[in-house]
Structure formats: structure tokens, C-alpha cells
Amino acid sequence: MTMKISSVINCLKAAMEKHGDLPLYTFDSDIKALDIAPCRDGTQRTTDGVPEKPNELVLEFVPCD
């Protein structure tokens, strides 16, 4: 089962309570930003310029330069 937003938040809150408000990294880089794309089945779609209601979020960890 795919994680939901609340599960990610709960994991991060638990880690922060245990270890403090530490920096985050991916395995291969520092994180510069987090882009969040609301999608419908993995694709951002619009109908007549109106975004479709998303059924998921796609997260992109933007690496530092």
C-alpha cells in the first residue's frame, strides 16, 4: 500500500521528536527543495484549463547544485 500524506508527516514528526529538527538528505544528494505535483494517476491533467481533481501527489526532491 502506498503511503499517505498523514503517514509521511507522522514518520517525520516521530523522527523530529526523537532526534531534533535535523537537515534531510536523499541517498545521493542534499535536498534543495521539494516540488509537489497534484496528479491524477501519475499525470497532471487539465480539462478546458481547469486542473482535474488529483487522486495522488508526486513528490520530487530537488537536489542542491
Residue pairs with C-beta under 8 A, 6 or more apart in sequence:
2 56
5 57
15 22
16 22
23 30
24 31
25 31
26 61
26 63
28 63
29 61
29 63
29 64
30 63
30 64
31 61
31 62
31 63
31 64
32 62
32 63
32 64
32 65
33 62
34 59
34 60
34 61
34 62
35 59
35 60
35 62
36 57
36 58
36 59
36 60
37 44
37 57
37 58
37 59
37 60
38 44
38 51
38 54
38 56
38 57
39 45
39 54
39 55
39 56
39 57
39 58
40 52
40 53
40 54
40 55
40 56
41 55
41 56
42 56
42 58
44 51
45 51
45 52
46 52
